[in-house]
Amino acid sequence: MSAKLIKGAEVAKQIREELAAEVKSIKEKYGVEPGLVTILVGENPASQSYVRAKQKAAHELGFYSVQDNQPADISEDNLLALIDKYNKDPKIDGILVQLPLPKHINENKVLYAIDPGKDVDAFHPFNVGKLMIGQPDYLPCTPAGIQELLIRSGTETSGAEVVVVGRSNIVGKPIAVMMMQKGKGANATVTVCHTRTKDVQFHTKRADILIVAAGVTEYVKGDWIKPGAVVIDVGVNEVGQTADGKRILKGDVAFDEAKEVASAITPVPGGVGPMTITMLMKNTVRACKVHHKIKD
Ligand SMILES: Nc1nc(=O)c2c([nH]1)NC[C@@H]1CN(c3ccc(C(=O)N[C@@H](CCC(=O)O)C(=O)O)cc3)C=[N+]21
């Protein structure tokens, strides 16, 4: 058996086309365009490449977009002042501070400084809290992308056994919360595994939908997966570079084994990653509509 591929890159392209049409109509009717600033501190090559991809997507959708690069030794106070500037900038609807930040900067302090209404990553405790009680204004981008892939691939989530491997604030925790809520692409029974889980395989083998965000290259093997399960691989592990300097990526799931067992699986690259960026764009369009009181 060979699993159906859930092609995130293709779904992402389709959603971006929908968004581009929406941006165009907002511009025509209201004379405004969604504004996104991506703030990059330092010169981490992976971060540079992600931010470049976000800027490219923003340009293609017709956003007003600003790339703000800051030196690695910027002080915390100056970074906070910069965020305050964008909080007050009426052309900016969404603020993204690329993580990780240098060690001398308190990441939480920076994330808490972003106006929750411009927090298109949905990392501010206000937005995390609203998600928890099932009243989100913005969904965190990677979990939103995962849920969208489940919906658009026709995966039944209601009553499904969902097992999440990983408990990060960015992926594991929020996707677990989202899958247990009432509503479309949710209503699941959720188990969360992490580094202290006694028997991870016991849990993964029970999953109808297995979501892996462990941060360990090819952590989940083929025989950890229930035959017919849907597997979502959130891992983006750089395992080397090609001769011409392109990053070689592998997921957190041993893909070649897993595809023989699962009924459907996301590839890496081309799976969850492109969806993450697309959901950032979707949140920015939403922010723009809220800021300009535009109803659907
Ligand atoms: N404030 C903040 N928000 C983020 O959303 C955020 C962040 N910081 N820091 C880093 C992580 C990582 N992340 C990815 C986004 C897209 C791909 C993606 O598009 N990956 C492509 C491949 C890209 C490549 O080839 O390098 C794919 O999987 O097909 C991956 C990873 C967002 N993050």
The ligand as a Gaussian input file, in Angstrom:
#p B3LYP/6-31G(d) Opt

LIG

1 1
 N        7.481000      34.272000      14.779000
 C        7.626000      33.134000      14.099000
 N        6.586000      32.626000      13.407000
 C        6.727000      31.462000      12.685000
 O        5.754000      30.989000      12.048000
 C        7.996000      30.806000      12.680000
 C        9.044000      31.381000      13.431000
 N        8.822000      32.528000      14.128000
 N       10.254000      30.780000      13.475000
 C       10.553000      29.576000      12.732000
 C        9.326000      28.741000      12.438000
 C        9.480000      27.799000      11.274000
 N        8.496000      28.195000      10.293000
 C        8.375000      27.640000       9.015000
 C        7.621000      28.232000       8.023000
 C        7.570000      27.725000       6.743000
 C        8.288000      26.596000       6.400000
 C        8.254000      26.119000       4.998000
 O        7.628000      26.687000       4.138000
 N        8.968000      25.056000       4.663000
 C        9.050000      24.558000       3.308000
 C       10.483000      24.414000       2.855000
 C       11.288000      25.659000       3.038000
 C       12.757000      25.467000       2.681000
 O       13.052000      24.815000       1.675000
 O       13.589000      25.987000       3.441000
 C        8.387000      23.200000       3.214000
 O        8.257000      22.538000       4.258000
 O        8.026000      22.814000       2.118000
 C        9.011000      25.971000       7.370000
 C        9.055000      26.478000       8.684000
 C        7.833000      29.290000      10.747000
 N        8.233000      29.642000      11.984000

